[in-house]
Amino acid sequence: MTQSEKFYGFGKKHNPYEEEARRLWGNEAVDQSNEKLDSMTEEEQNQVFENMEQMFRELAKLCRKAPESEVVQNAINNMYRFFNENFGVTYTLEAFAGLGQLYISDSRFTENIDQYAEGLSAFLSKAMGYYADSQKSS
């Protein structure tokens, strides 16, 4: 599967999820994300998506560990920072946890993520929820 196939829906070109994203997160968040991605060269966009793929491969190596373990939570913190630094919007902790829920409630996300490891989407959902809760109480 090519990079563009794996992350189909990120970026503005032929985005089948844009209407849904606008409904879930609002026009401002989607517009900011589109602006960020549009400001990048194709090479920069490809680098972001390659880094994202590498991140999911690394997370897949951790999916048999406890979601609340230090090593997993460090990786989830890196994921949270990556998303906030690369997609033009700042995810609140609630939105980040909600994204984790989307990983298990939307079969498109589940299929895409579970290609890296069986059950990775459920693992990430738990780990992202734990991360958000623990950061709120810090």
N, C-alpha and C positions, 0 to 999 in steps of 0.2 A: 504494500500500500504506500502511495506517495505521501509526502508531507501535506500537500494540499488536500488529499483525501482524508487523512487522519484528522486534520483540524479544519475541515470544511465547516463553515459557519463563522469562523473567526475572520475578521476582515470584512470589507464592504462588498467586494465583488461576489455576486451571486449568493448572497447570504440568505438562506432559507429560514434562519432563526431570527432575523432582525425584527420582524413584526412581533413575534413572541417576546423577544427581549425588551422591546419598547413597552409592551403590556406589563411585563414583570418588574422592570427596573426603571422605566420612564425614559422619555425622549432625551433628557439631558445626559444621562449616563451613556446611552447608546451613541449620541452625537459626539460626546467627548472621546469615546473609544474609537469611533470611526475617524475622527480628526487625528488622533494619535497614530493610528495605523496608516492613514493617508499621508502623514508627514514623513513616513519612513520610505526609504528606497525598497525596491523588491528584495534586494540582498539583505537589508536590515530586517525586513519582515521574515524572510527565510531563516535568518539567524535566530530570531525570537522563537520561531516555531521549532527549529532544531533544538534549541535550549529547552523548550517546553517538553519536547519528546524525550530528551535525556533525563529531565526531571521526573517524568512519569516512569521511565525505566528504573531509575534509582528508587523511587517510591515502591515500585513493584517488588524490589529486593527486600523491602521491609515489611511486606504485608502479612507475614506470619508472626510478627512481633505484636506486643500489646499496643493498641493505638495510643494509650496514655504514657508509654515509655518515653524516656528522655530522648533516645535516638530518633524515634518517630516524631516526637513533638518538635525537635530541631528541624527535621526535614519539612514538616508542615509549616513551621515558621518561615523557612526558605520559600516554600510555595506561596504563602501569603504575601511575602515581600515581592516575589517574582511577578505575581499577578498585579500588584499595586504599582510596580515600577514599569510595566510593559504594556498595559492596555488602556492607559489614559484616564482611568477612574480609580478612585480610592475605595476599596471594599471596606465597608464597616465589618466588624466582627460578626454581626448578625447576617449580613449579606454573604460573607464567606461561609458561614455555617449553612446558610440556605443553598449556596452552590453545592455544598456537599450533599444536601438532601436531594438536589436535582440529579446528582450522579446516580442515585438509586431509584428515583421516581420517574425518570424519563429514560426509556429504553435506548434511545439514540446515544445518550451519554454513557449508559451502562455498557452497551456493546463496544463503544469506542475505547473506553477506559479498561474494560476487562480483557482487551486484546493484549495488554501488557502482562496481566496475571489474572487468573480466575479469582473473582471475589475482590479485586482491587477497588472497584467502585464502592462496595459496602465498607471496606476497610477505611478508605479515604473519608467517607461520610462520617464514620464514627470519630476518626482522628481529627477531622476539621471541626466537628461539633465540640469535642473535648478541648481543642485549642481555643476556640472562641470563648467557651465557658471559663477556661482557666485564665485567659487574658483579661476578661471582664472582672474577675475577682482579684487580680493582681494589683 
